Amino acid sequence: MVLRPVSHMAAFWLFGIGVATARDLSLSLPMAETVQLSPTDLVMTGLAVALAIAVGGIFLSAHKSRQLAAGRQADLKRLAVMQSELETVQSVLNADPDAVFLWAGAAPVQLFGGSAIIEAGDNARHRAADSPDLFQKFCKTLQADSADKLIAAVDKLRADGQRFTVPVVSRDMRTLACVGKFTGQGAALWVSDVTEAFEEVSALRRTVDEIRAQRDWAVAILDIAPVPIWRRDAQGKLVWVNNHYVEAVEAKDAATVVNSGEELVEAADVAAAEKQGNRLTVPAVLNGQRRTLEIVERPLSEGSCGFAVDVTELAESRKEADRQLTAQRATLNVINAPLAIFGNDKHLVFCNRAFAEFWGLSEEWLAGNPHHGELLEEMREKRRLPEQADFPAWKKQQLE
């Protein structure tokens, strides 16, 4: 510890205090114990007291100095930590590919980050504290219309606090998203390079547009189809019908049919067709006339779709063919000559009673439409055929 020399005024002051203290001390003693002090003793006593006071003051001052020094040291350490944290935050912000412009009061605009926004060669110059035109320099990298739009938005933000989100395009055809709003420090502008995301969104929009166009094309084709077509949701409610459906139920338009849920055929028939997953022929009334419809209802990932084909003429033709076939069979059954008819697959299609009686075959067995080869085997089993030296070869010849 270094003791600084005491000034003359301080020495006289301490000496005076010491003499006064010695005199007061001598006066405060009891009369019986009073000691007569000479002037020299008073002077020496005063010097001793003054010296003691000075030494005590020096020690007290040194203690306070040490406390102040320790406090200053702690403050310096805290300041160093805060400075380190600030530098860390600034380094993180500056490494951010997005850019942040900050207008804090009358201070020049500050730029943080932006490694992916502004050319690396301009970064150091843009970050200079004495560069008031950082934002203007950035705007020069944008296309003219984008720069004008962004400058106008920033002016409104700084003047009126009006927030904004503005997409801009740079001269090198990058798409940037600019978001401006007020923060606790002032007006701030965030700039992000969203080129890749914008391209992905654009590609997705094109895909959606293509799908929508294909859907519209498919709907247009289905709308002019000559058969009623419909689609249902997961609850089985009609959500779309084509024009032919509207005409079949004699409704005003498709919206009326969907809103009313008017069915082309009975709901039970529709449910049966959907459950079977195949064609189901049901009667229906179309345009006031009774018709025969073939219904097809297929499940989809959400709901189902179906269509109906008018098979009235076909059904009538089948009935007529069945009537003729029945009449022909009745005629052939009264013929005494044995008669059998085989189809292209060599299965028995028809035989009259004379055929069954002549060959001794069961009518029930013949009703099963056996194959020609099975018929020959049954005839041989009942010994209705002449013996053959090589029956398999003979059978093959008969079937050819």
Stockholm file with secondary structure:
# STOCKHOLM 1.0

chainA/1-400         MVLRPVSHMAAFWLFGIGVATARDLSLSLPMAETVQLSPTDLVMTGLAVALAIAVGGIFLSAHKSRQLAAGRQADLKRLAVMQSELETVQSVLNADPDAVFLWAGAAPVQLFGGSAIIEAGDNARHRAADSPDLFQKFCKTLQADSADKLIAAVDKLRADGQRFTVPVVSRDMRTLACVGKFTGQGAALWVSDVTEAFEEVSALRRTVDEIRAQRDWAVAILDIAPVPIWRRDAQGKLVWVNNHYVEAVEAKDAATVVNSGEELVEAADVAAAEKQGNRLTVPAVLNGQRRTLEIVERPLSEGSCGFAVDVTELAESRKEADRQLTAQRATLNVINAPLAIFGNDKHLVFCNRAFAEFWGLSEEWLAGNPHHGELLEEMREKRRLPEQADFPAWKKQQLE
#=GR chainA/1-400 SS CCCCCCCHHHHHHHHHHHHHHHHHHHHHSCGGGCCCCCHHHHHHHHHHHHHHHHHHHHHHHHHHHHHHHHHHHHHHHHHHHHHHHHHHHHHHHHHCSSEEEEECTTSCCEEEECTTTSCHHHHHHHTCTTCTTHHHHHHTTBCHHHHHHHHHHHHHHHHHCCCEEEEEEBTTSCEEEEEEEEETTEEEEEEEECHHHHHHHHHHHHHHHHHHHHHHHHHHHHHTCSSCEEEECTTSCEEEECHHHHHHTTCSCHHHHHHHTCCSSCHHHHHHHHHHTSCEEEEEEETTEEEEEEEEEEECSSSEEEEEEECHHHHHHHHHHHHHHHHHHHHHHTCSSCCEEECTTSBEEEECHHHHHHHTCCHHHHTTCCBHHHHHHHHHHTTCSCCCTTHHHHHHHHHC
#=GC SS_cons         CCCCCCCHHHHHHHHHHHHHHHHHHHHHSCGGGCCCCCHHHHHHHHHHHHHHHHHHHHHHHHHHHHHHHHHHHHHHHHHHHHHHHHHHHHHHHHHCSSEEEEECTTSCCEEEECTTTSCHHHHHHHTCTTCTTHHHHHHTTBCHHHHHHHHHHHHHHHHHCCCEEEEEEBTTSCEEEEEEEEETTEEEEEEEECHHHHHHHHHHHHHHHHHHHHHHHHHHHHHTCSSCEEEECTTSCEEEECHHHHHHTTCSCHHHHHHHTCCSSCHHHHHHHHHHTSCEEEEEEETTEEEEEEEEEEECSSSEEEEEEECHHHHHHHHHHHHHHHHHHHHHHTCSSCCEEECTTSBEEEECHHHHHHHTCCHHHHTTCCBHHHHHHHHHHTTCSCCCTTHHHHHHHHHC
//
